Amino acid sequence: MLTIRLIRTGKRNKSSFRVILTEKTSPPKSGKFLEVLGNYNPHQKEINLKEERIKHWLSKGAQASDTVHNLLVKQGVVKGPKIKKKIKSKKKLVKEEKEKPKKVDKSEKKE
């Protein structure tokens, strides 16, 4: 499955991102992508997108990541609501781990 997502470029503390088309299973930093569809510079609030190519790939069945979807909605390429990010805080993760019952091995029960 193809996906449209961001890949980080730039120097340390001066990040910029490319909007790329890649296979969903390929790692983000591998550099293996099919096409560059634009770039995003968060420091200067600059977004350059190839709208025609993005619409073409979306019509072919490519899925946009949550962040890219929100950028596309902001630029008016895609209509619809923005997607909320699904980030859990560290406190909630620690709390959930404590609430989980510990698994007991069967070999320990027999002794």
Backbone as a printed PyTorch tensor [residue, N CA C, xyz], in Angstrom:
tensor([[[  0.8410,  -1.1690,   0.0000],
         [  0.0000,   0.0000,   0.0000],
         [  0.8980,   1.2480,   0.0000]],

        [[  0.5410,   2.1990,  -0.8020],
         [  1.2970,   3.4410,  -0.8910],
         [  0.7870,   4.4530,   0.1280]],

        [[  1.7020,   5.2370,   0.6490],
         [  1.3350,   6.2610,   1.6170],
         [  2.0960,   7.5490,   1.3210]],

        [[  1.4490,   8.6650,   1.6190],
         [  2.0720,   9.9780,   1.4750],
         [  2.4260,  10.4370,   2.8790]],

        [[  3.7220,  10.6430,   3.1180],
         [  4.1470,  11.0370,   4.4510],
         [  5.3460,  11.9710,   4.3990]],

        [[  5.7750,  12.4210,   5.5820],
         [  6.8890,  13.3540,   5.6830],
         [  8.1860,  12.5980,   5.9570]],

        [[  9.2790,  13.1230,   5.4160],
         [ 10.6100,  12.6220,   5.7380],
         [ 11.4420,  13.8360,   6.1300]],

        [[ 12.1830,  13.6960,   7.2290],
         [ 12.9220,  14.8320,   7.7830],
         [ 14.2150,  15.0520,   7.0180]],

        [[ 14.4880,  16.3170,   6.7140],
         [ 15.7520,  16.7110,   6.1100],
         [ 16.2460,  17.9480,   6.8480]],

        [[ 17.4340,  18.4010,   6.5410],
         [ 17.9420,  19.6160,   7.1610],
         [ 18.9060,  19.3360,   8.2880]],

        [[ 19.4570,  20.4090,   8.8240],
         [ 20.4380,  20.3150,   9.8950],
         [ 19.7660,  20.1380,  11.2470]],

        [[ 20.5780,  19.9020,  12.2550],
         [ 20.0830,  19.7910,  13.6120],
         [ 19.4940,  21.1340,  14.0260]],

        [[ 18.3340,  21.1020,  14.6170],
         [ 17.5730,  22.2860,  15.0530],
         [ 17.1070,  23.1710,  13.8980]],

        [[ 17.3010,  22.7800,  12.6680],
         [ 16.8160,  23.5110,  11.4900],
         [ 16.1010,  22.5220,  10.5690]],

        [[ 15.1730,  21.8010,  11.1300],
         [ 14.5290,  20.7360,  10.3670],
         [ 13.6180,  21.2980,   9.2790]],

        [[ 13.5670,  20.5650,   8.1930],
         [ 12.5830,  20.7960,   7.1480],
         [ 12.1550,  19.4120,   6.6830]],

        [[ 11.0450,  19.3440,   6.0210],
         [ 10.4830,  18.0460,   5.6650],
         [ 10.1390,  17.9940,   4.1930]],

        [[ 10.2800,  16.8080,   3.6090],
         [  9.7990,  16.5450,   2.2560],
         [  8.5000,  15.7640,   2.3630]],

        [[  7.5700,  16.0660,   1.5050],
         [  6.3420,  15.2820,   1.3930],
         [  6.6120,  14.2750,   0.2910]],

        [[  6.6050,  12.9810,   0.6440],
         [  6.9970,  11.9420,  -0.3140],
         [  5.9170,  10.8800,  -0.4390]],

        [[  6.0060,  10.1500,  -1.5390],
         [  5.1640,   8.9780,  -1.7770],
         [  6.0540,   7.7630,  -1.6130]],

        [[  5.6730,   6.8660,  -0.7140],
         [  6.4900,   5.6940,  -0.4340],
         [  5.6180,   4.5010,  -0.0900]],

        [[  6.2260,   3.3410,  -0.0520],
         [  5.5480,   2.1320,   0.3840],
         [  5.3450,   2.2160,   1.8950]],

        [[  4.1920,   1.7850,   2.3950],
         [  3.8760,   1.9160,   3.8160],
         [  4.8780,   1.1840,   4.7000]],

        [[  5.3970,   0.0520,   4.2290],
         [  6.2800,  -0.7700,   5.0490],
         [  7.7250,  -0.2820,   5.0560]],

        [[  8.0990,   0.5980,   4.1490],
         [  9.4910,   1.0510,   4.1100],
         [  9.7660,   2.0150,   5.2600]],

        [[ 10.9550,   1.9120,   5.8690],
         [ 11.2630,   2.8070,   6.9870],
         [ 11.3960,   4.2510,   6.5200]],

        [[ 11.0560,   5.2090,   7.3740],
         [ 11.0370,   6.6140,   6.9520],
         [ 12.4060,   7.1600,   6.5400]],

        [[ 13.4740,   6.6990,   7.1680],
         [ 14.7940,   7.2560,   6.8810],
         [ 15.5550,   6.4880,   5.8170]],

        [[ 14.9180,   5.5320,   5.1650],
         [ 15.6260,   4.6950,   4.1980],
         [ 16.0110,   5.4460,   2.9260]],

        [[ 15.2600,   6.4880,   2.5720],
         [ 15.5420,   7.2280,   1.3480],
         [ 14.9270,   6.5750,   0.1180]],

        [[ 14.2010,   5.4830,   0.3200],
         [ 13.5480,   4.8110,  -0.7960],
         [ 12.1190,   5.3250,  -0.9090]],

        [[ 11.9040,   6.1680,  -1.8840],
         [ 10.5610,   6.6800,  -2.1170],
         [ 10.3400,   6.7820,  -3.6160]],

        [[  9.0880,   6.8320,  -4.0070],
         [  8.7450,   6.8430,  -5.4230],
         [  8.7780,   8.2460,  -6.0130]],

        [[  8.2990,   9.2170,  -5.2400],
         [  8.1850,  10.5720,  -5.7910],
         [  8.1740,  11.6100,  -4.6710]],

        [[  8.8020,  12.7490,  -4.9290],
         [  8.7380,  13.8850,  -4.0070],
         [  7.5390,  14.7370,  -4.4160]],

        [[  6.6220,  14.9480,  -3.4710],
         [  5.3830,  15.6550,  -3.7670],
         [  5.3480,  17.0770,  -3.2020]],

        [[  6.4070,  17.4800,  -2.5310],
         [  6.4560,  18.8360,  -2.0000],
         [  7.4130,  18.9230,  -0.8340]],

        [[  7.4180,  20.0780,  -0.1670],
         [  8.2280,  20.2360,   1.0350],
         [  7.5180,  21.1430,   2.0230]],

        [[  7.9830,  21.0620,   3.2850],
         [  7.3620,  21.8060,   4.3850],
         [  8.4670,  22.2990,   5.3030]],

        [[  8.4990,  23.6000,   5.5460],
         [  9.4600,  24.1980,   6.4520],
         [  8.6890,  24.8030,   7.6260]],

        [[  8.6900,  24.1330,   8.7910],
         [  7.8930,  24.6200,   9.9200],
         [  8.4220,  25.9080,  10.5390]],

        [[  9.7100,  26.2080,  10.3700],
         [ 10.2830,  27.4120,  10.9640],
         [  9.8110,  28.6700,  10.2450]],

        [[  9.7170,  28.5930,   8.9240],
         [  9.2670,  29.7430,   8.1430],
         [  7.7990,  29.6230,   7.7370]],

        [[  7.1370,  28.5780,   8.2010],
         [  5.7200,  28.3180,   7.8850],
         [  5.5020,  28.2520,   6.3730]],

        [[  6.4190,  27.6150,   5.6700],
         [  6.3880,  27.5450,   4.2110],
         [  5.9800,  26.1320,   3.7790]],

        [[  4.9460,  26.0420,   2.9570],
         [  4.4630,  24.7600,   2.4590],
         [  4.3740,  24.8440,   0.9350]],

        [[  5.1140,  23.9780,   0.2500],
         [  5.0550,  23.8970,  -1.2090],
         [  4.6180,  22.4830,  -1.5740]],

        [[  3.5020,  22.3790,  -2.2780],
         [  2.9580,  21.0700,  -2.6380],
         [  2.6650,  21.0020,  -4.1260]],

        [[  2.8510,  19.8040,  -4.6950],
         [  2.4450,  19.5430,  -6.0780],
         [  1.0180,  18.9880,  -6.0100]],

        [[  0.0570,  19.9080,  -6.0520],
         [ -1.3410,  19.5400,  -5.8160],
         [ -1.8740,  18.5260,  -6.8260]],

        [[ -1.5370,  18.6910,  -8.0910],
         [ -2.0450,  17.7830,  -9.1200],
         [ -1.5500,  16.3560,  -8.8800]],

        [[ -0.2680,  16.2160,  -8.5430],
         [  0.2970,  14.8870,  -8.3140],
         [ -0.2790,  14.2530,  -7.0460]],

        [[ -0.4930,  15.0630,  -6.0210],
         [ -1.0710,  14.5330,  -4.7820],
         [ -2.4890,  14.0350,  -5.0320]],

        [[ -3.2890,  14.8220,  -5.7550],
         [ -4.6520,  14.3890,  -6.0800],
         [ -4.6320,  13.1280,  -6.9360]],

        [[ -3.6680,  13.0370,  -7.8540],
         [ -3.5340,  11.8530,  -8.7060],
         [ -3.2820,  10.6110,  -7.8510]],

        [[ -2.3260,  10.6850,  -6.9260],
         [ -1.9980,   9.5200,  -6.1190],
         [ -3.1020,   9.1780,  -5.1260]],

        [[ -3.7880,  10.1790,  -4.6030],
         [ -4.9140,   9.8930,  -3.7100],
         [ -6.0360,   9.1900,  -4.4620]],

        [[ -6.2430,   9.5660,  -5.7210],
         [ -7.2800,   8.9010,  -6.5240],
         [ -6.8860,   7.4680,  -6.8630]],

        [[ -5.5850,   7.1880,  -6.8990],
         [ -5.1000,   5.8310,  -7.1720],
         [ -5.1290,   4.9450,  -5.9350]],

        [[ -5.4570,   5.5120,  -4.7500],
         [ -5.5920,   4.7010,  -3.5410],
         [ -4.5200,   4.9270,  -2.5020]],

        [[ -3.6310,   5.8740,  -2.7030],
         [ -2.6060,   6.1590,  -1.6940],
         [ -3.2580,   6.7960,  -0.4710]],

        [[ -2.7430,   6.4770,   0.7160],
         [ -3.2550,   7.0230,   1.9600],
         [ -2.2970,   8.0800,   2.4810]],

        [[ -2.8120,   9.1660,   2.9980],
         [ -1.9830,  10.2210,   3.5860],
         [ -1.8640,   9.9760,   5.0870]],

        [[ -0.6740,  10.2350,   5.6440],
         [ -0.5040,  10.1350,   7.0940],
         [ -1.3300,  11.2320,   7.7550]],

        [[ -1.5110,  11.1290,   9.0700],
         [ -2.3390,  12.1080,   9.7840],
         [ -1.7980,  13.5300,   9.6110]],

        [[ -0.4870,  13.7010,   9.7660],
         [  0.1090,  15.0250,   9.6630],
         [ -0.0050,  15.5740,   8.2490]],

        [[  0.2620,  14.7360,   7.2580],
         [  0.1560,  15.1810,   5.8640],
         [ -1.2950,  15.5020,   5.5290]],

        [[ -2.2340,  14.7090,   6.0190],
         [ -3.6540,  14.9810,   5.7900],
         [ -4.0170,  16.3680,   6.3260]],

        [[ -3.5180,  16.6890,   7.5320],
         [ -3.8070,  17.9940,   8.1240],
         [ -3.1890,  19.1230,   7.3010]],

        [[ -1.9860,  18.9040,   6.7470],
         [ -1.3740,  19.9120,   5.8750],
         [ -2.1920,  20.1030,   4.6030]],

        [[ -2.6900,  18.9980,   4.0410],
         [ -3.4800,  19.0670,   2.8140],
         [ -4.7980,  19.7950,   3.0560]],

        [[ -5.4060,  19.5690,   4.2150],
         [ -6.6520,  20.2780,   4.5560],
         [ -6.3610,  21.7640,   4.7200]],

        [[ -5.2420,  22.0840,   5.3650],
         [ -4.8730,  23.4850,   5.5970],
         [ -4.6300,  24.2210,   4.2790]],

        [[ -4.0370,  23.5490,   3.2980],
         [ -3.7550,  24.1530,   1.9920],
         [ -4.9590,  24.1210,   1.0510]],

        [[ -6.0040,  23.3610,   1.3920],
         [ -7.1900,  23.2910,   0.5610],
         [ -7.1230,  22.2430,  -0.5350]],

        [[ -6.1440,  21.3520,  -0.4830],
         [ -6.0270,  20.2900,  -1.4780],
         [ -7.0990,  19.2310,  -1.2380]],

        [[ -7.3560,  18.9360,   0.0440],
         [ -8.3480,  17.9370,   0.4360],
         [ -9.3770,  18.6350,   1.3150]],

        [[-10.6390,  18.3080,   1.1170],
         [-11.6920,  18.8730,   1.9540],
         [-12.0360,  17.8800,   3.0450]],

        [[-12.3550,  18.4010,   4.2060],
         [-12.7240,  17.5560,   5.3260],
         [-12.1150,  18.0820,   6.6100]],

        [[-12.4480,  17.4170,   7.7310],
         [-11.9140,  17.8740,   9.0230],
         [-10.4780,  17.4050,   9.2250]],

        [[ -9.7670,  18.1210,  10.0860],
         [ -8.4200,  17.6980,  10.4480],
         [ -8.5140,  16.4880,  11.3640]],

        [[ -7.4620,  15.6950,  11.3880],
         [ -7.4030,  14.4920,  12.2130],
         [ -6.6310,  14.8160,  13.4810]],

        [[ -7.1880,  14.4520,  14.6280],
         [ -6.4930,  14.6680,  15.8920],
         [ -5.3950,  13.6180,  16.0340]],

        [[ -4.2490,  14.0470,  16.5640],
         [ -3.1370,  13.1290,  16.7750],
         [ -3.4500,  12.2250,  17.9510]],

        [[ -2.9700,  10.9970,  17.8800],
         [ -3.2320,  10.0060,  18.9160],
         [ -1.9630,   9.7880,  19.7290]],

        [[ -1.6710,  10.7150,  20.6300],
         [ -0.4700,  10.6330,  21.4470],
         [ -0.8890,  10.4740,  22.9030]],

        [[ -0.3530,   9.4400,  23.5460],
         [ -0.6330,   9.2320,  24.9550],
         [  0.4960,   9.8410,  25.7690]],

        [[  0.1310,  10.4170,  26.9100],
         [  1.1520,  10.9850,  27.7780],
         [  1.8740,   9.8600,  28.5120]],

        [[  3.0680,  10.1410,  29.0050],
         [  3.8510,   9.1300,  29.7120],
         [  3.1650,   8.7020,  30.9980]],

        [[  2.4730,   9.6240,  31.6480],
         [  1.7700,   9.2910,  32.8890],
         [  0.6970,   8.2350,  32.6400]],

        [[ -0.0270,   8.3860,  31.5500],
         [ -1.0850,   7.4210,  31.2450],
         [ -0.4970,   6.0620,  30.8960]],

        [[  0.6300,   6.0390,  30.1860],
         [  1.2680,   4.7760,  29.8400],
         [  1.7270,   4.0350,  31.0910]],

        [[  2.3160,   4.7370,  32.0420],
         [  2.7830,   4.1210,  33.2850],
         [  1.5890,   3.6060,  34.0820]],

        [[  0.5180,   4.3660,  34.1010],
         [ -0.6770,   3.9870,  34.8330],
         [ -1.3020,   2.7120,  34.2410]],

        [[ -1.3360,   2.6190,  32.9080],
         [ -1.9020,   1.4400,  32.2530],
         [ -1.0570,   0.2090,  32.5150]],

        [[  0.2670,   0.3590,  32.5540],
         [  1.1430,  -0.7740,  32.8150],
         [  0.9370,  -1.3120,  34.2270]],

        [[  0.6960,  -0.4290,  35.2000],
         [  0.4730,  -0.8580,  36.5750],
         [ -0.8570,  -1.5930,  36.7110]],

        [[ -1.8530,  -1.1960,  35.9450],
         [ -3.1890,  -1.7900,  36.0400],
         [ -3.2730,  -3.1690,  35.3880]],

        [[ -2.3770,  -3.4680,  34.4410],
         [ -2.4130,  -4.7600,  33.7630],
         [ -2.0580,  -5.8640,  34.7450]],

        [[ -2.8320,  -6.9590,  34.7420],
         [ -2.4760,  -8.0840,  35.6200],
         [ -1.2270,  -8.7840,  35.0860]],

        [[ -0.3780,  -9.1990,  36.0160],
         [  0.8560,  -9.8800,  35.6220],
         [  0.5220, -11.3080,  35.2170]],

        [[  1.1920, -11.7720,  34.1620],
         [  0.9860, -13.1350,  33.6890],
         [  1.8470, -14.0740,  34.5180]],

        [[  1.2530, -15.1990,  34.9190],
         [  1.9640, -16.1870,  35.6920],
         [  2.2090, -17.4050,  34.8080]],

        [[  3.4460, -17.8690,  34.7790],
         [  3.7810, -19.0330,  33.9720],
         [  3.1720, -20.2790,  34.6010]],

        [[  2.7640, -21.2220,  33.7830],
         [  2.1820, -22.4700,  34.2680],
         [  3.2030, -23.2980,  35.0100]],

        [[  4.4690, -23.1900,  34.5920],
         [  5.5180, -23.9920,  35.2580],
         [  5.7080, -23.5490,  36.7140]],

        [[  5.4980, -22.2850,  37.0170],
         [  5.6410, -21.7900,  38.3750],
         [  4.4920, -22.2590,  39.2790]],

        [[  3.2960, -22.4340,  38.7140],
         [  2.1410, -22.8650,  39.4960],
         [  2.2950, -24.3000,  39.9770]],

        [[  2.8890, -25.1860,  39.1690],
         [  2.9870, -26.6070,  39.4850],
         [  3.9500, -26.8710,  40.6190]],

        [[  4.9200, -26.0290,  40.8400],
         [  5.9310, -26.2710,  41.8830],
         [  5.4220, -26.0470,  43.2470]]])
